[in-house]
Amino acid sequence: MTTRITHWIGGAPTTASAARAGDVFDPATGAVTGRVDLADAATVGAAVAVAEEAAQEWRQASLSRRAQVMFAFRELLNARKEELAEIITAEHGKVLSDALGEVTRGQEVVEFACGIPNLMKGSFSEGVSAGVDVTSVRQPLGVVAIISPFNFPAMVPMWFFPLAIAAGNAVILKPSEKDPSAAMWMAARFKEAGLPDGVFNVVHGDKEAVDAILEHPGIAAVSFVGSTPIARYVYEQGTRAGKRVQALGGAKNHMLVLPDADLDLAADAAVNAGFGSAGERCMAISALVAVDPIGDELVQRIVDRMGKLRTGDGRRGCDMGPLVTAAHRDRVASYLDIGAEEGATVAVDGRDVGDVDGDADGFWLKPSLLDHVTPTMRVYTDEIFGPVLSVLRASSYDEGLGLINANPYGNGTAVFTNDGGAARRFREEVQVGMIGINVPIPVPMAYYSFGGWKASLFGDTHAHGADGVHFYTRGKVVTSRWLDPSHGGLNLGFPQHD
């Protein structure tokens, strides 16, 4: 039996028949567990119409009321987060502990949004001129859209919608059609939390739905996370239509290991950051740069640790689960042959999945390691987005830094060293948006912004933190003078300060 997954519009699942639908899989078994409706332009338009009406009422709600609803949602999320984690594992495949961590990180943004009365404060200047005061305020945009990827079906939407809703907007969320149920679960919890119907809507779909979102004049802003080619497309099409757009793209995150680093710590970090969530993370470490002479020793320590990892069904206490679809698994696995053909050494081949703890039809690929990779190889230039770690060698810190700065991506990076001066220099010189010093996945807390540089971000606004509040609001400045008749009369000149 498969479950029908419909849209959530106006506070309830839709009941209209769908002209198109897609399969939803359990990646650990390969079985089809659901059929998700795929929206056309008319469905998106219906959702926007509902959201526009709801936004007019919601923007009038007091800041205290918005904070109360957000806090109630936080309490429901916290009390039932294991339930949401199970939904994520069933459709994405990541292990339960990782799914629970995803929910927890998203919850941090919800908690940040509970402080919206403070985050929305404007400013006031008294007496800027004789009897003249100036006030600035932030006001919501109206209807905003979020287009989120498959790899974090709960956390990535929660980077955006808590702040958008708390700021007074209505939201259209289009989750990935590969794992759509987490969005529906969160929509139901918002209704329980007392959010008015129509403020949070979920529309499923593929490119047809995305294009409808980008073209609809009733949507004021779009937040997107995905691959760089699609991020560029979303940014160009959305801005052409007059929308505010933040489009977070792909990554090729480097981990630079200097000769003085603790190699056990570095090896642990490389395995954890390279293979967690089967490498399907925009912040995963996919390129490790070992500075001479520690390359061989570091690779051996990584290989030893990889041999201890247990791959299998995420509900069985394994270390790493399957990939999200069979097609994606096959694409990622193909890079092992590509790397070998281009001269890399296949140090660990994850295509041998004989001892996987899971159904034979699951989408399996075990952790894999390519050594002696060079910057011209496709395994280095392409975003593989799977459990394949590439190791490059560098003769010096400068050469390693040069590799990172020459890469077109600039999402996250890390340096492992015990030299404070080298770490400080790396922090200053590296051209990447998020930096870890002996921290392999430097995802900022919710009260800091999340976002990369170069081809990893289109638009000038990062996710969450104060940047998120500003993205979902616009400024208004009011200059006022009261009851001062001495400033009357005709004067066509530009006002002078008194």
Secondary structure, 3 states (H helix, E strand, C coil): CCEEECCEECCEECCCCCCCEEEEEECCCCEEEEEEECCCHHHHHHHHHHHHHHHHHHCCCCHHHHHHHHHHHHHHHHHCHHHHHHHHHHHHCCCHHHHHHHHHHHHHHHHHHCCHHHHCCCEEEEEEECCEEEEEEEEECCEEEEECCCCCCCHHHHHHHHHHHHCCCEEEEECCCCCCHHHHHHHHHHHHHCCCCCCEEECCCCHHHHHHHHHCCCCCEEEEECCHHHHHHHHHHHHHCCCEEEEECCCCEEEEECCCCCHHHHHHHHHHHHHHHHHCCCCCEEEEEEECCCHHHHHHHHHHHHCCCCEECCCCCCCECCCCCHHHHHHHHHHHHHHHHCCCEEEECCCCCCCCECCCCCCCCCCEEEECCCCCCHHHHCCCCCCEEEEEEECCHHHHHHHHHHCCEECEEEEECCCHHHHHHHHHHCCCCEEEECCCCCCCCCCCCECCEECCEECCCCECHHHHHHHCEEEEEEEEECCCHHHCCCCCCCCCCC
